[in-house]
Amino acid sequence: MAKKFQTIRGMNDLLPADAPYWQLLESACRSAARQYAYQEIRFPIIESTGLFKRTVGEQTDIVEKEMYTFDDRNGDSLSMRPEGTAGCVRAALQAGLLYNQRQRLWYLGPMFRHERPQKGRYRQFHQFGMEAFGFASPAVEVEQLLAVKTIFTELGLLGKVSLQINSLGSAASRQSYREALVAYLGQYKADLDEDSLRRLDSNPLRILDSKNPALADIIQAAPAMIDYLDSESEAHFKQLCQLLDAVGLQYQVNPAIVRGLDYYCHTVYEWVTDELGAQGTVCAGGRYNGLVEQLGGKPSFAVGFAMGLERLVLLLRAQRNCEQNVDVYLVVADGAQGRALQVSSQLRSQLPDLIVQMDASGASLKSQFKSAAKAAARYAVIIADDELQNETLTVKNLTSSDQQQGQSLQQVIALLQ
């Protein structure tokens, strides 16, 4: 017997029953991007490994443990993208899009991380992201947060999520905070896990992002970055909060938010839900002013976010039914396929919003009606011997007992309209 292949662990098929939820979600994302004047950008799934080491950070979980990295035939180290911002910046720089220009860009596609698969979290996952370059004002952060709100509102999910914000300040204020954090955590060396001990000297802020429940109390009592902001960072964060208040966007200041990537500064935020258990973050982002220069460009203000589509699909499934039901099902007698193809083509041409399915099985009319019921069709258009002989159609409303015989094609079109 031939071997049956299975999907790789953590990488899932998208089946027909799932597709309507994804289509609805992706449509809402594209619509919001258009409304806020963001332009689409697409970049490769595979990039140079150095791109992610330099931007995401060598001491992050992503680079240390989770990236799919391999050497190609030329001996170059390549990695499958674990997130979208680094590739977006690289592509924009390479194309000259950031030279003395402001840009608003968006992307949508698969990302890859080798981590433990769990509810709403997979090794191949999908993100929608928006990135803005050249804008210093926190008004752009608020604009992007409003775009996220627009998406959640259209999907009916706004009541299921809440916004949490924090500030990581400037490089100078983070250095002051780093010293205070190291001094505090140094008291608990005996309690820190292996990863945290290693990061205590190299990247102590990453310890605050630890998911180890044994460290929860220590992290909760740690000094807060927001108490170490310099005057510039404090002013930026204060203005951000004022603008959020002005547009009526509710939020909570959460000093524990640091994000899992090294390029962030000033504003960081997460949209979270309590509907998905431990995997509560559905969208996250913030400001990363130093990243463009870090990749060889001129200094540029930058801010962006990404949302995980798998988790939002889980929320959607719990809130609404997106099944794609058939509007019109053509029940076709043997020998009437030619006429049925003509009719179905006319229906699709003149009523493009309808979903029209023609039965091409050659089964009995009784079996075809069962198939129409299984497809949850609203109407059956019957083309059998009488209809062929009289060049008419019979329409049956499958949600009631109504049946109309001897209809012309134009009468059927008028009825379905």
C-alpha positions in Angstrom: 0.0 0.0 0.0 1.3 3.4 -0.9 2.4 5.7 2.0 -0.2 8.3 3.0 1.4 11.7 3.6 0.3 14.0 6.4 0.8 17.7 7.0 3.9 18.7 8.8 3.3 19.3 12.5 2.1 22.8 13.1 1.2 23.5 9.4 -2.5 23.2 8.6 -4.6 22.8 5.5 -7.3 25.5 4.8 -10.4 23.4 4.0 -13.5 24.7 2.2 -15.5 25.0 5.4 -12.8 27.3 6.8 -12.4 29.5 3.6 -15.5 31.8 4.1 -14.1 33.0 7.5 -10.7 33.7 6.0 -12.2 35.5 3.1 -14.3 37.7 5.4 -11.3 38.5 7.5 -9.0 39.2 4.6 -11.6 41.4 3.0 -12.0 43.5 6.2 -8.2 43.9 6.4 -8.0 45.0 2.7 -10.9 47.3 3.1 -9.4 49.1 6.1 -6.0 49.4 4.4 -7.8 51.1 1.4 -9.8 53.4 3.6 -6.7 54.6 5.4 -4.7 55.1 2.1 -2.2 52.3 2.7 -0.6 50.7 -0.4 0.0 46.9 -0.7 3.6 45.6 -0.7 4.6 41.9 -1.2 8.0 40.6 -0.4 9.6 37.1 -0.4 9.0 34.4 2.2 12.7 33.6 2.3 15.3 36.2 3.2 18.9 36.3 4.4 19.2 35.1 8.0 21.2 38.2 8.8 18.2 40.4 8.2 16.3 38.9 11.1 19.3 38.6 13.4 20.0 42.3 12.9 16.4 43.5 13.3 14.5 41.1 15.5 17.5 40.6 17.8 19.9 37.7 18.4 18.8 37.3 22.0 15.1 36.9 21.2 13.2 33.6 21.2 12.4 34.0 17.5 16.1 34.1 16.4 17.4 31.8 19.1 14.8 29.0 18.9 12.0 29.5 16.4 13.3 30.5 12.9 13.4 28.0 10.1 17.0 28.5 8.9 19.0 26.5 6.3 22.0 26.8 4.0 21.2 26.9 0.3 23.4 25.3 -2.4 25.7 28.3 -2.4 26.3 28.1 1.3 24.3 31.2 2.1 22.2 31.1 5.3 18.6 31.7 4.6 15.5 31.9 6.8 11.8 31.7 6.3 10.3 35.0 7.5 9.1 34.8 11.1 7.5 38.3 10.9 6.8 40.9 8.3 8.3 44.2 9.4 12.0 43.4 8.7 11.2 42.2 5.1 8.9 45.2 4.5 11.7 47.6 5.5 14.2 45.8 3.5 12.0 45.8 0.4 11.1 49.5 0.8 14.8 50.4 1.2 15.9 48.3 -1.8 13.2 50.0 -4.0 14.1 53.5 -2.8 10.6 54.0 -1.4 11.9 55.6 1.8 14.3 58.2 0.3 12.9 61.6 1.3 9.4 60.1 1.2 6.6 59.2 3.6 5.0 55.8 3.0 2.0 53.9 4.3 2.3 50.2 3.4 0.4 47.0 4.1 1.0 43.3 3.6 -0.7 40.0 4.2 0.7 36.5 4.0 2.3 33.4 5.8 5.0 33.6 8.4 7.0 30.7 10.0 8.2 29.9 13.5 9.2 26.6 14.9 7.4 26.7 18.2 5.1 24.4 20.1 1.7 24.3 18.2 -1.3 25.2 20.4 -4.7 26.7 20.0 -4.6 29.5 17.4 -0.8 29.3 17.2 0.9 27.3 14.4 4.3 26.9 12.8 3.0 28.3 9.6 0.7 31.2 10.4 -0.7 34.3 8.7 -0.4 38.0 9.5 -1.9 41.2 8.2 0.3 44.2 8.9 0.4 48.0 8.3 3.7 50.0 8.4 4.1 53.8 8.2 7.4 55.6 7.6 8.4 59.2 8.0 5.8 60.3 10.6 7.1 61.5 14.0 3.7 62.3 15.6 1.9 59.8 17.7 -1.2 60.7 15.6 0.0 57.9 13.2 0.0 55.3 16.1 -3.6 56.4 16.8 -4.5 56.3 13.1 -3.3 52.7 12.9 -5.1 51.8 16.1 -8.3 53.2 14.6 -7.7 51.1 11.5 -7.5 48.0 13.7 -10.7 49.2 15.4 -12.3 49.5 12.0 -11.5 45.9 11.2 -12.8 44.6 14.5 -16.0 46.6 14.1 -16.7 45.3 10.6 -16.1 41.7 11.9 -18.3 42.2 14.9 -15.4 41.5 17.3 -14.8 44.9 18.9 -16.6 43.9 22.1 -14.3 40.8 22.4 -11.0 42.6 22.4 -9.3 45.4 24.5 -6.3 47.6 23.9 -3.3 47.7 26.2 -0.5 50.3 25.7 3.0 51.1 27.1 6.1 53.0 26.3 9.6 51.7 26.0 11.0 55.2 25.7 14.2 56.2 23.9 17.5 54.4 23.9 18.8 56.6 26.7 15.8 56.0 28.9 15.9 52.3 28.3 19.6 52.2 29.4 18.6 53.8 32.7 15.7 51.3 33.1 18.0 48.4 32.1 20.4 49.2 35.0 17.4 49.3 37.4 16.0 46.1 36.1 19.3 44.2 36.3 19.7 45.4 39.9 16.2 44.2 40.7 16.4 40.8 38.9 19.9 40.2 40.4 18.2 39.6 43.7 16.4 36.6 42.2 19.1 34.8 40.4 18.3 31.6 42.3 14.7 31.7 41.0 15.4 32.6 37.3 15.2 29.9 34.7 18.1 29.1 32.3 16.9 31.5 29.6 16.4 34.4 32.0 19.8 33.9 33.6 21.4 34.0 30.1 19.5 37.2 29.2 20.2 39.0 32.5 23.4 40.4 31.1 22.7 40.4 27.4 19.0 41.5 27.1 17.2 41.8 30.4 14.0 43.3 29.0 13.3 40.0 27.3 12.9 38.4 30.7 9.7 40.6 31.2 8.3 38.8 28.1 8.9 35.3 29.7 5.9 32.9 29.6 7.3 30.9 32.5 4.5 31.0 35.2 7.1 30.5 37.9 8.4 33.9 37.2 5.1 35.7 37.0 5.3 37.2 40.6 8.9 38.4 40.0 8.0 40.0 36.7 4.8 41.6 38.2 6.8 43.3 40.9 9.7 44.5 38.6 10.3 48.2 38.1 8.1 49.7 35.3 9.7 51.2 32.2 7.2 54.0 32.2 8.7 55.3 35.4 12.1 55.8 33.7 11.0 57.7 30.6 13.0 60.8 29.7 11.2 64.1 29.0 10.9 63.5 25.2 9.5 59.9 25.7 7.1 61.1 28.4 5.8 63.9 26.2 5.3 61.4 23.3 3.4 59.0 25.5 1.3 61.8 27.0 0.3 63.1 23.6 -0.6 59.5 22.5 -2.9 59.1 25.4 -4.5 62.5 24.8 -5.2 61.6 21.2 -6.7 58.3 22.2 -8.9 60.1 24.6 -9.9 62.6 21.9 -11.1 59.9 19.5 -12.8 57.9 22.3 -10.6 54.8 21.9 -10.6 53.0 25.2 -7.2 51.6 26.5 -5.4 50.4 29.5 -1.8 51.3 30.4 0.1 48.0 30.9 3.7 48.5 32.1 4.5 44.8 31.4 4.2 45.1 27.6 7.7 45.0 26.1 7.0 43.0 22.9 9.2 40.1 21.8 11.3 41.9 19.2 14.3 44.2 19.8 13.5 47.0 17.3 10.7 48.7 19.3 11.0 52.1 21.0 8.4 54.5 22.5 4.9 53.2 21.9 4.1 49.5 22.1 0.7 48.0 22.3 -1.4 44.8 22.2 -5.0 44.1 21.4 -6.0 41.2 23.7 -9.0 38.9 24.2 -10.0 36.5 27.1 -11.9 34.3 24.6 -8.8 32.2 23.5 -7.2 31.1 26.8 -3.5 31.8 27.3 -3.1 32.9 23.6 -4.8 36.2 24.2 -2.9 38.6 21.9 -4.6 39.0 18.5 -2.8 42.2 17.3 0.4 43.9 18.4 2.7 46.7 17.3 4.3 50.0 18.1 7.1 52.4 17.0 10.5 51.4 15.7 12.3 54.6 14.7 15.8 53.1 14.5 15.1 50.1 12.3 15.5 51.8 8.9 18.9 53.3 9.8 19.9 49.9 11.2 19.3 48.4 7.8 21.4 51.0 6.0 18.8 53.7 5.3 18.7 57.3 6.5 17.1 57.8 9.9 13.4 57.5 9.6 10.4 57.5 12.0 8.5 54.2 11.7 5.4 52.6 13.3 3.4 49.5 12.5 1.5 46.5 13.7 0.6 42.9 12.7 -2.4 40.8 13.6 -2.5 37.0 13.7 -5.3 35.8 11.4 -5.6 32.3 12.8 -6.6 33.6 16.2 -9.1 36.0 14.7 -10.6 33.2 12.7 -11.2 31.3 16.0 -13.0 34.4 17.4 -15.0 34.7 14.2 -16.1 31.1 14.3 -17.4 31.6 17.9 -19.4 34.7 16.9 -21.0 34.0 13.5 -21.8 31.4 10.8 -20.0 32.2 7.6 -21.1 29.1 5.7 -21.3 29.8 1.9 -24.7 28.4 0.9 -25.9 28.0 -2.7 -28.6 30.4 -4.0 -29.7 28.5 -7.1 -29.2 24.7 -7.7 -29.8 23.5 -11.3 -31.5 20.0 -11.2 -30.7 18.6 -14.7 -32.2 15.6 -16.5 -29.9 13.3 -18.5 -29.4 14.9 -21.9 -30.2 18.5 -20.7 -26.6 19.4 -19.8 -26.2 21.7 -22.8 -29.4 23.7 -21.9 -28.3 23.8 -18.2 -24.9 25.2 -19.1 -26.6 28.0 -21.1 -29.1 28.8 -18.3 -26.4 28.8 -15.6 -24.2 31.0 -17.7 -27.0 33.5 -18.1 -27.9 33.5 -14.5 -24.2 34.1 -13.4 -23.9 36.9 -16.1 -27.1 38.8 -15.1 -27.1 38.0 -11.4 -23.4 38.0 -10.5 -24.0 38.2 -6.7 -25.8 34.8 -6.7 -24.1 31.5 -6.1 -25.2 29.1 -8.9 -24.4 25.4 -8.8 -25.3 23.0 -11.7 -25.7 19.3 -10.9 -23.4 17.5 -13.3 -23.6 14.1 -11.6 -26.0 12.4 -14.0 -27.9 11.1 -11.0 -31.7 10.8 -10.8 -33.7 13.9 -10.2 -34.6 12.6 -6.7 -30.9 12.3 -5.8 -30.2 15.7 -7.2 -32.9 17.3 -5.0 -31.2 15.6 -2.0 -27.9 17.2 -3.1 -29.6 20.6 -3.4 -30.9 20.2 0.1 -27.5 19.2 1.4 -26.0 22.4 -0.3 -28.7 24.4 1.6 -29.8 25.9 -1.7 -32.7 28.4 -1.6 -34.0 27.7 -5.1 -33.9 24.7 -7.5 -34.2 25.4 -11.2 -35.4 22.2 -12.9 -34.5 21.3 -16.5 -36.1 17.9 -17.3 -37.9 16.5 -20.3 -41.0 18.8 -20.1 -38.8 21.9 -19.8 -36.6 20.8 -22.7 -39.6 20.2 -24.9 -41.3 23.5 -24.0 -38.1 25.5 -23.7 -39.2 26.6 -20.2 -37.9 26.3 -16.7 -39.4 25.2 -13.4 -38.5 27.1 -10.3 -38.9 25.5 -6.8 -38.4 27.4 -3.6 -36.7 24.9 -1.4 -37.5 26.8 1.8 -41.3 26.6 1.1 -43.7 24.6 -1.1 -43.8 27.2 -3.8 -43.2 26.0 -7.3 -43.6 27.9 -10.6 -43.7 25.9 -13.8 -43.4 27.1 -17.4 -41.1 30.0 -16.7 -39.0 31.7 -19.3 -35.4 32.4 -18.5 -36.1 36.1 -18.2 -39.0 35.4 -15.8 -36.7 33.3 -13.7 -34.1 36.1 -13.6 -36.7 38.6 -12.6 -37.9 36.2 -9.9 -34.4 35.6 -8.5 -33.7 39.3 -8.5 
